[in-house]
Amino acid sequence: MKRFLALVCALLLIGSFSLADGSVPGSRICLVCGSPTDESECPVCGALRECWVCYDCLTKNLSDTCMVCRTEKRDSLACQAEDPRPLTAWPAVSHLAAEGDPENLLRLGRYYEKGIMVTQDTDQALALFRKAGEAGYAPAWLYLGKLYDGGIMVGQDFTAAMECYQKAADLGDAEAFWYIGSFYEEGSGVAQSYSMAMDYYQMAADRGDADSIMSIASFYLKGYGVGEDPQKALELYRKAADAGSGLACDYMGYLYMTGYLVEQDIEKGLEWYRKAAALGIARSMYALGYAYQCGQGVEIDLEEAARWYEMAALAGHRNALLVYRVLRP
């Protein structure tokens, strides 16, 4: 279940924008309007082939350094490609991907996956993901692994997923170690082994993955491959939460709200839920909505409850939308 939640969060991308004519980019992209062109001048906006717009000051340039703010062209394009607005990011993403930049090969693959700025093409998306991975970009192998793991765009294939996760782990990706550990914990495509799972979780934790600390904590709580030790588990849950695991913050909220493993403290529970909500955990947003709806540790405030339910619904919590519609019909 935890791996399923992680997959949903990691692969969620909202929105779809397609080119009006359904065309795919040519060998060159106009860096002013994003239109495909192999001509010396863009047939759409008339910009010269070498022209680019500085992301920092919006100045048009022909040289590799902005004439106004002195930003380097490559740095400007890298920042532009990260812009969450597809229309703004598109020229830089496609240009850098055409140059073989692995981060933007992955980004362009997601555009093809979702039909953003191009006609949706899953084969092209998968090819771009692999090209990025083969260029030594661990996040590309991790993303491919998640697709095979969840059966998204491709048939669910735990063996292929494991191969991709292992390639990402070989490149040092901490999250990939966690996913491999989850395979051993659940027996997905491999023989179940709590000791192997613990080893991979520990390797992920050693590389800074906070969620892996939570997984280790659950082993001590349940006695999976280690002696059952609730206090050790509690220490690790707190450590994972302090290290920035949203799931661990959510669980700490649950512990204090219910009095499980700790003395019940509604105020502390709500505090942990707020931390988890700030980290994007929909369940904590829902819990805060419920608290304000029912007066659990706070004064009843249906407007505030509706606000939290709305946030939870937008974050993917299905029940939250139903309650929100009741409060704000």
Rosetta blueprint (number, residue, H / E / L):
1 M L
2 K H
3 R H
4 F H
5 L H
6 A H
7 L H
8 V H
9 C H
10 A H
11 L H
12 L L
13 L L
14 I L
15 G L
16 S L
17 F L
18 S L
19 L L
20 A L
21 D L
22 G L
23 S L
24 V L
25 P L
26 G L
27 S L
28 R L
29 I E
30 C L
31 L E
32 V L
33 C L
34 G L
35 S L
36 P E
37 T L
38 D L
39 E L
40 S L
41 E E
42 C L
43 P L
44 V L
45 C L
46 G L
47 A L
48 L E
49 R L
50 E L
51 C L
52 W E
53 V E
54 C L
55 Y L
56 D L
57 C L
58 L L
59 T L
60 K E
61 N E
62 L L
63 S L
64 D L
65 T E
66 C L
67 M L
68 V L
69 C L
70 R L
71 T L
72 E E
73 K H
74 R H
75 D H
76 S H
77 L H
78 A H
79 C H
80 Q H
81 A H
82 E L
83 D L
84 P L
85 R L
86 P H
87 L H
88 T H
89 A H
90 W H
91 P H
92 A H
93 V H
94 S H
95 H H
96 L H
97 A H
98 A H
99 E L
100 G L
101 D L
102 P H
103 E H
104 N H
105 L H
106 L H
107 R H
108 L H
109 G H
110 R H
111 Y H
112 Y H
113 E H
114 K H
115 G L
116 I L
117 M L
118 V L
119 T L
120 Q L
121 D L
122 T H
123 D H
124 Q H
125 A H
126 L H
127 A H
128 L H
129 F H
130 R H
131 K H
132 A H
133 G H
134 E H
135 A L
136 G L
137 Y L
138 A H
139 P H
140 A H
141 W H
142 L H
143 Y H
144 L H
145 G H
146 K H
147 L H
148 Y H
149 D H
150 G H
151 G L
152 I L
153 M L
154 V L
155 G L
156 Q L
157 D L
158 F H
159 T H
160 A H
161 A H
162 M H
163 E H
164 C H
165 Y H
166 Q H
167 K H
168 A H
169 A H
170 D H
171 L L
172 G L
173 D L
174 A H
175 E H
176 A H
177 F H
178 W H
179 Y H
180 I H
181 G H
182 S H
183 F H
184 Y H
185 E H
186 E H
187 G L
188 S L
189 G L
190 V L
191 A L
192 Q L
193 S L
194 Y H
195 S H
196 M H
197 A H
198 M H
199 D H
200 Y H
201 Y H
202 Q H
203 M H
204 A H
205 A H
206 D H
207 R L
208 G L
209 D L
210 A H
211 D H
212 S H
213 I H
214 M H
215 S H
216 I H
217 A H
218 S H
219 F H
220 Y H
221 L H
222 K H
223 G L
224 Y L
225 G L
226 V L
227 G L
228 E L
229 D L
230 P H
231 Q H
232 K H
233 A H
234 L H
235 E H
236 L H
237 Y H
238 R H
239 K H
240 A H
241 A H
242 D H
243 A L
244 G L
245 S L
246 G H
247 L H
248 A H
249 C H
250 D H
251 Y H
252 M H
253 G H
254 Y H
255 L H
256 Y H
257 M H
258 T H
259 G L
260 Y L
261 L L
262 V L
263 E L
264 Q L
265 D L
266 I H
267 E H
268 K H
269 G H
270 L H
271 E H
272 W H
273 Y H
274 R H
275 K H
276 A H
277 A H
278 A H
279 L L
280 G L
281 I L
282 A H
283 R H
284 S H
285 M H
286 Y H
287 A H
288 L H
289 G H
290 Y H
291 A H
292 Y H
293 Q H
294 C H
295 G L
296 Q L
297 G L
298 V L
299 E L
300 I L
301 D L
302 L H
303 E H
304 E H
305 A H
306 A H
307 R H
308 W H
309 Y H
310 E H
311 M H
312 A H
313 A H
314 L H
315 A L
316 G L
317 H L
318 R H
319 N H
320 A H
321 L H
322 L H
323 V H
324 Y H
325 R H
326 V H
327 L H
328 R L
329 P L
